[in-house]
Every structure is written in C-alpha cells, then in structure tokens.
Amino acid sequence: MPEQIFFITGANSGLGFAIAKAALEAGHRVIGAVRSHTARASLLERLPDVRAVLCDVTAFDRVPAIVAQAEEDHGPVDVLINNAGYGHEGVLEESPLEEMRRQFDVNVFGAVAVAKAFLPRFRERRRGFVVNVTSMGGLITMPGIAYYCGSKFALQGISEVMRAEMAPFGVHVTALCPGSFRTDWAGRSMVRTERSIADYDALFDPIRAARHEKDGRQLGDPAKLASAVLALVASDAPPPQLLLGSDALRLVRERMTRLDSEIADWEELSRSTDG
C-alpha cells in the first residue's frame, strides 16, 4: 500500500495508539488527535513521529476548523480512524440520564462531528476511507452496559447509511466491531455508576466482578487488531462491518441464530398486519 495520511482520534491510548504505531511502522503518516495537552505530551513521548493535534470531539463547532488546519499543515487525509470513545457500565435503572448524554456525546455525536468534517473533503477528492470504531456491543447486548451498547448501535446504523451515501464518490466506510481487547476500556477508561438497588445484585454483581477480573487478560491483542486495520484499509472492496476477535464472532453469530429463530416463531403475527 502506498504511503497514506491517517487521522486517528483517541490516538494516545488503547486501540487508537496501537493503530497509530502500526501505521507509522508501515511507513504511513499519522495525525494523532487527542483531547488534552497531557495526552499530547504522552503521545509524542512514545511516538515522536506522530503529528499530534488537540481535538476534543465533543467541541462539535470547533472540529471542522481543526480538521482544516490539520490538512493545511500535514496534507490531505486519506484515512479517518474514528476511534475516540469510552465505556460506561451501570444498571439502566441506576444510571443517571446525564451519564447517557455524555456517553452519546463522545461515542456518537463526537464521531459523527469528525466524520462530517471529512466527508466533503473526501467527496470532493473522490477518495477516502472512514473507519468508525463501534464494537461487538453495536451488534449484541449484555446487562449493565445499556448506554454503551446504545451508543455503539447508533454509530453502527449511522455507519451503514454513511457507507451507502458515500459509495458513489469512491469513499469507503466500514464499521470496525472489536470484541474484548487488552486495553483500558474495562479499567481506567470506564465510567462506572455506583450501585444503589439491591434487587439487581444477583444479576449484575457477578458481571462487574468478572469484568474486573478479566481486565488486562482479554484474548484480543491490540497490535494484531492494528495489523488487521491496515489490511482492511488496503482492501479495494472493504466490508460494511468487520468483526475482530473470536469472541465477537461467536457472540454475534449466536445473536443472529436467536434472531432468526425469533423471526420464524412470530412470522405469522408479523405478516398479519398487511392490509
């Protein structure tokens, strides 16, 4: 693959950092977007060849100017890796709506704001690649992460529409759906709502304990994910979504099987509403 310019949000940690590192090692140029001066200093210390820019994805009105300046300073971007995001864990009834608003501001509105800043540029150039990092949690659900799954389901749907709208202009869009990887997602980066309703203890306490126990020992290797992303970006016919991790494959396939069964079980009633 010829040298390309990547713009990666959330580039200072987790999957964003892994992709930035792999892209640099493959000979590409990387613009790493981070939300604070501290994060910028940390990124440059570990990856001095990154072009680091400050970009809080929730400062929606400022994003277009940041993207314009980045392209003016470093050249036209070929690949957007829309990676910035975080996890929220909490029983739905216990979790304040404000925590949901913040989750959607970052994971959905922030991702869309960055994409919208690039779409006219990609469209006018008749090329470009948008990789929206969703999650297996954008295709399946589990108790205790309603706000997170909701945000990723939203981005998953938006990505599919974005793909259809941009296809006539030679612009690729893929939703990247990772399973569990060894990042800070379930540790330092996760926002956790305090428990308050004892009725949920039996359901949720074991889930929270298991997530703590597995943190740092997940099956997924971020470096291997980054290699997969480079392979995806090099493809001439990328898929609408790409699952990464055997757990994502297993859980999504199980969900598809259940969904097919549910549709069949209720097919007669489903058809009964036709006029």
Buried (B, 14 or more C-beta within 10 A) or exposed (E): EEEBBBBBBBBBBBBBBBBBBBBBEBEBBBBBBBBEEEBBEBBBEEBEEBBBBBBBBBBBEBBBEBBEEBBEEBEBBBBBBBBBBBBBBBBBEBBEEEBBEBBBBBBBBBBBBBBBBBBEBBBEBEBBBBBBBBBBBBBBBEEBBBBBBBBBBBBBEBBBEBBEEBEEBEBBBBBBBBBBBBBBBBEEBBBBBEBEEEEBEEEBEEBBEEBEEEBEEBEBEBEBBBBBBBEBBEEEEBEEBBBBBEBBBEBBEEBEEEEEEEEEEEEEEEEEEEE
